[in-house]
């Protein structure tokens, strides 16, 4: 682990750690017909966090209950 990595990370409720080093991919959720726009944080080729896409004007930063 790189020294000072915790300085480039944020913590969400429940202790989930999200690194600022992660690449962010923008896509859509396929759980239902709404197709919410999402941002997927990817580290070492694996998704580490999914959240609503803040760049989307219609949905904002939110996801439906299934997402």
Buried (B, 14 or more C-beta within 10 A) or exposed (E): EEEEEEEEEEEEEEEEEBBEEBEEEEEEBEBEEBBBBBBBBEEEEEEBBEBBBEEBEEBEEEBBEEB
